[in-house]
Amino acid sequence: MKNSLQLAINVVLAIAVAVLFYLHFANKPAAAPARTAPAVAATTDSSGTETAAEPEETTALTTAAADTDKVAYVESGKLLDGYKGMQDARKSFEAKAKGWEAQNQKLVQSFQTAVQQYQKQGESMTNEQRAATEQKLGAQQQQVAQSQQKLQQQAQEEEAKMTENVLGRLNKQIEKYGKANGYRLILIAAPSGTIAYGRKDLDITPQVLKYLNAEYAGSKK
């Protein structure tokens, strides 16, 4: 009986750790892969120098832009946190995560009920019955662990898909912004240190973010 009780405790602890890991994963912000950082080159024509337009005006401009030496950068963290498209995607992901966690809780509760029932009835069981019940609990433990692993894998795949879709849209829209406003290059400033130093007047994150959110709002109408 001592061994069977220890088995039950170890299994419950293992599941508790898995639940905590999943909750931590489900609530963490989606991170942007470094390979998808937007870098935009401007197109050229013979019109000479053109001044930058306000973000809300760029949607009406053609993609032709002046050949200038304009270079700027955007901060990836601020861009992703402030982008309405990313915010909506995260809300959608969190809603799915709640559904996965509900499935996970159902698995845990079912197993805990089986363990509690065994603990109550164990003393009155024969050795053969205890052995059979412990074997059954062990098999249920494995099933729960496998189901949790599948849920976590599904969450990882969904998060990766969400991030890829949002960054794909971001890259296309920043390219349009860069061409319309005559930028030769727009760099990405990431926490990893892609840009060690940049003058603040070269930071166009607020302008780009305003343009991106206006474009995103227009696409939802």
C-alpha atoms as a printed R data frame, in Angstrom:
    type eleno elety resid chain resno       x      y       z
1   ATOM     1    CA   MET     A     1   0.000  0.000   0.000
2   ATOM     2    CA   LYS     A     2   2.904  2.325   0.726
3   ATOM     3    CA   ASN     A     3   4.308  1.761  -2.764
4   ATOM     4    CA   SER     A     4   0.919  2.309  -4.390
5   ATOM     5    CA   LEU     A     5   0.396  5.552  -2.480
6   ATOM     6    CA   GLN     A     6   3.841  6.785  -3.541
7   ATOM     7    CA   LEU     A     7   2.951  5.925  -7.134
8   ATOM     8    CA   ALA     A     8  -0.202  8.018  -6.906
9   ATOM     9    CA   ILE     A     9   1.627 10.994  -5.406
10  ATOM    10    CA   ASN     A    10   4.402 10.885  -8.010
11  ATOM    11    CA   VAL     A    11   1.906 10.745 -10.855
12  ATOM    12    CA   VAL     A    12  -0.130 13.677  -9.541
13  ATOM    13    CA   LEU     A    13   3.032 15.738  -9.101
14  ATOM    14    CA   ALA     A    14   4.141 14.922 -12.641
15  ATOM    15    CA   ILE     A    15   0.813 16.110 -13.999
16  ATOM    16    CA   ALA     A    16   0.895 19.262 -11.867
17  ATOM    17    CA   VAL     A    17   4.295 20.175 -13.319
18  ATOM    18    CA   ALA     A    18   2.989 19.608 -16.836
19  ATOM    19    CA   VAL     A    19  -0.012 21.838 -16.184
20  ATOM    20    CA   LEU     A    20   2.165 24.657 -14.864
21  ATOM    21    CA   PHE     A    21   4.444 24.391 -17.898
22  ATOM    22    CA   TYR     A    22   1.499 24.547 -20.256
23  ATOM    23    CA   LEU     A    23  -0.064 27.536 -18.536
24  ATOM    24    CA   HIS     A    24   3.267 29.364 -18.712
25  ATOM    25    CA   PHE     A    25   3.554 28.595 -22.418
26  ATOM    26    CA   ALA     A    26  -0.024 29.486 -23.291
27  ATOM    27    CA   ASN     A    27   0.239 32.953 -21.726
28  ATOM    28    CA   LYS     A    28   3.614 34.032 -23.049
29  ATOM    29    CA   PRO     A    29   3.720 36.607 -25.857
30  ATOM    30    CA   ALA     A    30   4.442 35.382 -29.327
31  ATOM    31    CA   ALA     A    31   8.055 36.070 -30.290
32  ATOM    32    CA   ALA     A    32   9.181 37.239 -33.695
33  ATOM    33    CA   PRO     A    33  11.738 34.992 -35.427
34  ATOM    34    CA   ALA     A    34  14.865 36.896 -36.382
35  ATOM    35    CA   ARG     A    35  14.743 35.603 -39.952
36  ATOM    36    CA   THR     A    36  11.469 37.400 -40.618
37  ATOM    37    CA   ALA     A    37  12.697 40.850 -39.610
38  ATOM    38    CA   PRO     A    38  11.567 43.310 -42.303
39  ATOM    39    CA   ALA     A    39  14.185 44.996 -44.440
40  ATOM    40    CA   VAL     A    40  12.866 47.152 -47.279
41  ATOM    41    CA   ALA     A    41  14.616 48.638 -50.322
42  ATOM    42    CA   ALA     A    42  13.050 51.523 -52.256
43  ATOM    43    CA   THR     A    43  12.285 51.496 -55.972
44  ATOM    44    CA   THR     A    44  13.457 54.324 -58.230
45  ATOM    45    CA   ASP     A    45  12.171 56.574 -60.972
46  ATOM    46    CA   SER     A    46  13.261 59.817 -62.625
47  ATOM    47    CA   SER     A    47  11.152 62.202 -60.539
48  ATOM    48    CA   GLY     A    48  13.991 63.340 -58.297
49  ATOM    49    CA   THR     A    49  13.816 63.785 -54.542
50  ATOM    50    CA   GLU     A    50  10.465 63.300 -52.858
51  ATOM    51    CA   THR     A    51   9.637 64.139 -49.247
52  ATOM    52    CA   ALA     A    52   8.097 61.553 -46.961
53  ATOM    53    CA   ALA     A    53   4.309 61.529 -46.765
54  ATOM    54    CA   GLU     A    54   2.278 61.130 -43.590
55  ATOM    55    CA   PRO     A    55   1.420 57.483 -42.811
56  ATOM    56    CA   GLU     A    56  -2.307 57.943 -43.437
57  ATOM    57    CA   GLU     A    57  -1.602 59.375 -46.881
58  ATOM    58    CA   THR     A    58   0.640 56.579 -48.102
59  ATOM    59    CA   THR     A    59  -2.230 54.237 -48.948
60  ATOM    60    CA   ALA     A    60  -3.184 56.579 -51.773
61  ATOM    61    CA   LEU     A    61   0.333 56.767 -53.191
62  ATOM    62    CA   THR     A    62   1.767 54.591 -55.937
63  ATOM    63    CA   THR     A    63   4.656 52.269 -55.160
64  ATOM    64    CA   ALA     A    64   7.060 54.377 -57.216
65  ATOM    65    CA   ALA     A    65   9.461 56.302 -54.983
66  ATOM    66    CA   ALA     A    66  12.442 58.589 -55.360
67  ATOM    67    CA   ASP     A    67  15.979 57.269 -55.383
68  ATOM    68    CA   THR     A    68  17.225 58.798 -52.150
69  ATOM    69    CA   ASP     A    69  19.681 57.961 -49.410
70  ATOM    70    CA   LYS     A    70  16.949 57.796 -46.772
71  ATOM    71    CA   VAL     A    71  17.606 55.063 -44.217
72  ATOM    72    CA   ALA     A    72  15.603 54.420 -41.066
73  ATOM    73    CA   TYR     A    73  14.819 51.701 -38.552
74  ATOM    74    CA   VAL     A    74  11.894 50.380 -36.551
75  ATOM    75    CA   GLU     A    75  11.932 48.739 -33.118
76  ATOM    76    CA   SER     A    76  10.563 45.217 -33.411
77  ATOM    77    CA   GLY     A    77   9.223 44.979 -29.849
78  ATOM    78    CA   LYS     A    78   7.218 48.200 -30.026
79  ATOM    79    CA   LEU     A    79   6.021 47.370 -33.520
80  ATOM    80    CA   LEU     A    80   4.684 43.929 -32.615
81  ATOM    81    CA   ASP     A    81   3.187 44.989 -29.280
82  ATOM    82    CA   GLY     A    82   1.400 47.971 -30.813
83  ATOM    83    CA   TYR     A    83   0.253 46.305 -34.036
84  ATOM    84    CA   LYS     A    84  -3.509 45.645 -33.900
85  ATOM    85    CA   GLY     A    85  -3.107 42.601 -36.123
86  ATOM    86    CA   MET     A    86  -0.776 40.975 -33.597
87  ATOM    87    CA   GLN     A    87  -3.044 41.929 -30.701
88  ATOM    88    CA   ASP     A    88  -6.046 40.286 -32.378
89  ATOM    89    CA   ALA     A    89  -3.992 37.202 -33.244
90  ATOM    90    CA   ARG     A    90  -2.865 36.847 -29.638
91  ATOM    91    CA   LYS     A    91  -6.451 37.123 -28.378
92  ATOM    92    CA   SER     A    92  -7.485 34.381 -30.791
93  ATOM    93    CA   PHE     A    93  -4.591 32.200 -29.631
94  ATOM    94    CA   GLU     A    94  -5.439 32.774 -25.965
95  ATOM    95    CA   ALA     A    95  -9.034 31.688 -26.620
96  ATOM    96    CA   LYS     A    96  -7.754 28.446 -28.138
97  ATOM    97    CA   ALA     A    97  -5.345 28.010 -25.213
98  ATOM    98    CA   LYS     A    98  -8.253 28.157 -22.779
99  ATOM    99    CA   GLY     A    99  -9.917 25.319 -24.676
100 ATOM   100    CA   TRP     A   100  -6.744 23.230 -24.524
101 ATOM   101    CA   GLU     A   101  -6.403 23.931 -20.811
102 ATOM   102    CA   ALA     A   102 -10.008 22.813 -20.261
103 ATOM   103    CA   GLN     A   103  -9.148 19.506 -21.950
104 ATOM   104    CA   ASN     A   104  -6.050 19.247 -19.796
105 ATOM   105    CA   GLN     A   105  -7.995 19.869 -16.587
106 ATOM   106    CA   LYS     A   106 -10.504 17.198 -17.545
107 ATOM   107    CA   LEU     A   107  -7.691 14.676 -17.955
108 ATOM   108    CA   VAL     A   108  -6.138 15.640 -14.623
109 ATOM   109    CA   GLN     A   109  -9.421 15.506 -12.720
110 ATOM   110    CA   SER     A   110 -10.291 12.104 -14.164
111 ATOM   111    CA   PHE     A   111  -6.956 10.687 -13.059
112 ATOM   112    CA   GLN     A   112  -7.114 12.300  -9.621
113 ATOM   113    CA   THR     A   113 -10.563 10.766  -9.090
114 ATOM   114    CA   ALA     A   114  -9.191  7.333  -9.969
115 ATOM   115    CA   VAL     A   115  -6.268  7.798  -7.557
116 ATOM   116    CA   GLN     A   116  -8.538  8.942  -4.713
117 ATOM   117    CA   GLN     A   117 -10.845  6.003  -5.244
118 ATOM   118    CA   TYR     A   118  -7.897  3.620  -5.089
119 ATOM   119    CA   GLN     A   119  -6.626  5.229  -1.892
120 ATOM   120    CA   LYS     A   120 -10.021  4.711  -0.228
121 ATOM   121    CA   GLN     A   121 -10.488  1.132  -1.347
122 ATOM   122    CA   GLY     A   122  -6.885 -0.048  -1.315
123 ATOM   123    CA   GLU     A   123  -6.935 -1.412   2.224
124 ATOM   124    CA   SER     A   124  -9.843 -3.737   1.471
125 ATOM   125    CA   MET     A   125  -8.343 -5.052  -1.762
126 ATOM   126    CA   THR     A   126  -6.462 -8.272  -2.186
127 ATOM   127    CA   ASN     A   127  -2.874 -8.197  -3.357
128 ATOM   128    CA   GLU     A   128  -4.007 -9.214  -6.826
129 ATOM   129    CA   GLN     A   129  -6.612 -6.434  -6.949
130 ATOM   130    CA   ARG     A   130  -4.120 -3.823  -5.797
131 ATOM   131    CA   ALA     A   131  -1.602 -4.949  -8.382
132 ATOM   132    CA   ALA     A   132  -4.224 -4.822 -11.145
133 ATOM   133    CA   THR     A   133  -5.444 -1.372 -10.042
134 ATOM   134    CA   GLU     A   134  -1.904  0.039  -9.883
135 ATOM   135    CA   GLN     A   135  -1.220 -1.319 -13.344
136 ATOM   136    CA   LYS     A   136  -4.378  0.359 -14.584
137 ATOM   137    CA   LEU     A   137  -3.384  3.648 -12.950
138 ATOM   138    CA   GLY     A   138   0.049  3.423 -14.529
139 ATOM   139    CA   ALA     A   139  -1.514  2.985 -17.965
140 ATOM   140    CA   GLN     A   140  -3.832  5.938 -17.333
141 ATOM   141    CA   GLN     A   141  -0.837  8.007 -16.284
142 ATOM   142    CA   GLN     A   142   0.842  7.320 -19.610
143 ATOM   143    CA   GLN     A   143  -2.328  8.228 -21.503
144 ATOM   144    CA   VAL     A   144  -2.606 11.519 -19.647
145 ATOM   145    CA   ALA     A   145   1.053 12.357 -20.311
146 ATOM   146    CA   GLN     A   146   0.682 11.556 -24.017
147 ATOM   147    CA   SER     A   147  -2.471 13.672 -24.280
148 ATOM   148    CA   GLN     A   148  -0.753 16.603 -22.579
149 ATOM   149    CA   GLN     A   149   2.190 16.302 -24.939
150 ATOM   150    CA   LYS     A   150  -0.165 16.437 -27.924
151 ATOM   151    CA   LEU     A   151  -1.875 19.526 -26.523
152 ATOM   152    CA   GLN     A   152   1.452 21.286 -26.017
153 ATOM   153    CA   GLN     A   153   2.589 20.369 -29.522
154 ATOM   154    CA   GLN     A   154  -0.669 21.689 -30.946
155 ATOM   155    CA   ALA     A   155  -0.204 24.948 -29.035
156 ATOM   156    CA   GLN     A   156   3.351 25.337 -30.344
157 ATOM   157    CA   GLU     A   157   2.248 24.729 -33.933
158 ATOM   158    CA   GLU     A   158  -0.639 27.174 -33.631
159 ATOM   159    CA   GLU     A   159   1.609 29.858 -32.153
160 ATOM   160    CA   ALA     A   160   4.210 29.406 -34.896
161 ATOM   161    CA   LYS     A   161   1.506 29.617 -37.574
162 ATOM   162    CA   MET     A   162   0.011 32.729 -35.979
163 ATOM   163    CA   THR     A   163   3.396 34.467 -35.789
164 ATOM   164    CA   GLU     A   164   4.302 33.554 -39.363
165 ATOM   165    CA   ASN     A   165   1.005 34.931 -40.713
166 ATOM   166    CA   VAL     A   166   1.288 38.214 -38.812
167 ATOM   167    CA   LEU     A   167   4.935 38.787 -39.760
168 ATOM   168    CA   GLY     A   168   4.208 37.975 -43.385
169 ATOM   169    CA   ARG     A   169   1.582 40.703 -43.466
170 ATOM   170    CA   LEU     A   170   3.874 43.112 -41.621
171 ATOM   171    CA   ASN     A   171   6.708 42.620 -44.079
172 ATOM   172    CA   LYS     A   172   4.482 43.310 -47.079
173 ATOM   173    CA   GLN     A   173   2.996 46.457 -45.571
174 ATOM   174    CA   ILE     A   174   6.352 47.846 -44.428
175 ATOM   175    CA   GLU     A   175   7.636 47.266 -47.950
176 ATOM   176    CA   LYS     A   176   4.751 49.345 -49.313
177 ATOM   177    CA   TYR     A   177   5.426 52.056 -46.748
178 ATOM   178    CA   GLY     A   178   9.127 52.165 -47.589
179 ATOM   179    CA   LYS     A   179   8.542 52.399 -51.332
180 ATOM   180    CA   ALA     A   180   5.838 55.046 -50.996
181 ATOM   181    CA   ASN     A   181   7.961 57.197 -48.700
182 ATOM   182    CA   GLY     A   182  11.214 56.970 -50.638
183 ATOM   183    CA   TYR     A   183  13.310 54.896 -48.246
184 ATOM   184    CA   ARG     A   184  16.331 53.109 -49.598
185 ATOM   185    CA   LEU     A   185  16.432 50.869 -46.522
186 ATOM   186    CA   ILE     A   186  14.394 50.222 -43.383
187 ATOM   187    CA   LEU     A   187  16.227 48.218 -40.734
188 ATOM   188    CA   ILE     A   188  14.876 46.297 -37.768
189 ATOM   189    CA   ALA     A   189  16.121 47.044 -34.244
190 ATOM   190    CA   ALA     A   190  15.708 43.930 -32.116
191 ATOM   191    CA   PRO     A   191  16.687 43.127 -28.514
192 ATOM   192    CA   SER     A   192  19.250 40.675 -29.881
193 ATOM   193    CA   GLY     A   193  21.353 43.639 -30.953
194 ATOM   194    CA   THR     A   194  20.831 43.760 -34.722
195 ATOM   195    CA   ILE     A   195  21.433 47.516 -34.520
196 ATOM   196    CA   ALA     A   196  23.957 48.560 -31.876
197 ATOM   197    CA   TYR     A   197  23.226 52.277 -32.244
198 ATOM   198    CA   GLY     A   198  20.857 54.469 -34.197
199 ATOM   199    CA   ARG     A   199  20.000 58.151 -33.970
200 ATOM   200    CA   LYS     A   200  16.509 58.674 -32.585
201 ATOM   201    CA   ASP     A   201  15.512 60.804 -35.573
202 ATOM   202    CA   LEU     A   202  16.021 57.677 -37.724
203 ATOM   203    CA   ASP     A   203  13.505 55.742 -35.630
204 ATOM   204    CA   ILE     A   204  10.251 55.721 -37.610
205 ATOM   205    CA   THR     A   205   8.478 53.128 -35.446
206 ATOM   206    CA   PRO     A   206   5.564 55.459 -34.505
207 ATOM   207    CA   GLN     A   207   4.938 56.463 -38.125
208 ATOM   208    CA   VAL     A   208   5.116 52.898 -39.407
209 ATOM   209    CA   LEU     A   209   2.920 51.597 -36.584
210 ATOM   210    CA   LYS     A   210   0.298 54.250 -37.310
211 ATOM   211    CA   TYR     A   211   0.336 53.266 -40.978
212 ATOM   212    CA   LEU     A   212   0.136 49.542 -40.211
213 ATOM   213    CA   ASN     A   213  -2.822 49.929 -37.860
214 ATOM   214    CA   ALA     A   214  -4.655 52.154 -40.327
215 ATOM   215    CA   GLU     A   215  -4.109 49.577 -43.078
216 ATOM   216    CA   TYR     A   216  -5.219 46.748 -40.787
217 ATOM   217    CA   ALA     A   217  -8.358 48.604 -39.716
218 ATOM   218    CA   GLY     A   218  -9.211 49.261 -43.360
219 ATOM   219    CA   SER     A   219  -8.802 45.583 -44.254
220 ATOM   220    CA   LYS     A   220 -11.415 44.606 -41.632
221 ATOM   221    CA   LYS     A   221 -14.158 46.833 -43.068
